[in-house]
């Protein structure tokens, strides 16, 4: 019995490791493509596929081929993805044939997509620029004369649109309609949670979406709804769990790593935050927000010297961004290196003069270098821009 338990655990562990390896390969490919290194992404994915073929790797390489203008390579990979996971490549095939102007073949694959588990929403299809070349052709118009989506699917799509457009009243009206017509349907609970989030009722959204996540633990849409509600309730511990579920289920969005890092920072788990930030930076080494967060996390951990190094690196990469100057200025401020803090706050204000906190902090730094007249000017500027704290400094230092 013990040997069987160990064997089962080993299989589960191996599957989890493989899943994470594929997710990391996909994240690497996406990062390369975002930097315009498409050929490098194709090569990297080719090596990954030769190691252990996975339909997700084929889908990603097909997208890379498409960006490189290699339709033949993309078609081949979408077909390979279909062979490994039925229906997964149909939408990609439809897009390519549309780009080639072959409306008949495009619609053949689109119909197969709509009839599969990979069904795209009508809104996504209509907004996809790939179909611009065929949308005015007779065959395309005839295709859409037939109802391709149920009333429930259409209504859910409308709720998604209204919720994302900050129109909670319209979202509620359709959600209520769905609840009356489809009382036991899981999708209705999802629609209700979307409405609650758009209406800033996060507790109700959590109550609606939690049972669905219990039934479908890896559903990305449901987990994102939960995360949004948890963000509004400042439930950082819950957020770390939700983002971990997303990553463990294979979501290939590196931004989730940064979001989880931010949540870890709020729970005081700086080591875990740094691990996520460093992993994100392995994909996007020059990302301004990630470098800023890494520096702030190092400062929060007590390593201000390392934080200064990171802020300086970020500034060298992004010299026109005022926040990079503020990050380093804040670090100098904490270490009471007043002159350097003043220089960096000044540079940030040259780029963005409407920042009241920068004016206030620069004034405090000036005060600590016995430059009271200049400091008072900055305190008054901060107050005029809405920083109430500046009034205390003015009353204590600038009124005779």
C-alpha angles and dihedrals in degrees: 000000000000091000091051091051091051091048093050091048091049092052092049091047092049092050091050091049091049091049091052091047092054091046090053091048090052092048090050091050093049091050092051092049091049088056092050093253093129097148090051090051091051091051093047092049090048090057091048092050092049089054096051122342115232126175091230091059090051091050092051093047089049089057090049091050089049091053089050090052093246101136094170093056091046093049091050093051095047089052091049089051089052090053091054097040116017114239096006094113100039097094092049091050090050091052094050095050089048090053088051089052093244099136096173095055091040091056091046091060093039090056089051089051093050089051094051139076086258093064113159120217119253090242092055091050095047092049095046108110090207089078094053091097094059106027093097095048120107094240092056093051092047091050092060095048086080116074107252098173133050122241089252092054092049093049093048089052090052092051090050090052096048093044092051090047093054092246101133097165093061090043091052094049093056093039090055090048091052092047090056095045101038105025097165100039118117092216090062091060088051091052090048091052090050090054093048091051092049090049091050094246099132097165091058090046090054091050091051098045102038096076089051092053088051089057097037106028096174099045106129096201092053093046092051090052090051092047092052091052092047091051090056092049090047090236096159095167090052090048093055088054094047094048089047090054090051093051093043090052090058102260105167100209112119089196088073088065090058092046091051090047090055090050091049089052090055091051090050094247095133096160091058090044091053092049091055093045092049091050090050090049090053085067099034106024095173099045108138098208093048093049090047091051091047091053093047091049091051089050091050088052090055099256100120094159092058089045090055090052091053094046090050091051091049090050092051089053096043108027094159096057114097093204091064090059091046092051092055092040090054090052091051088046092056091049089048092240089147103175093052091045089053091051093051095044088050092052091049091051092050086060098037112016095176097073108115095188091055091051091050095048092045088052091051091050090049090050089054090055092052094252095131099159093055090043092054090052089055094046090053090048091051091049092049088054093053106268104140094190089069091071090067092055091046093052093047099042113016107044117081 
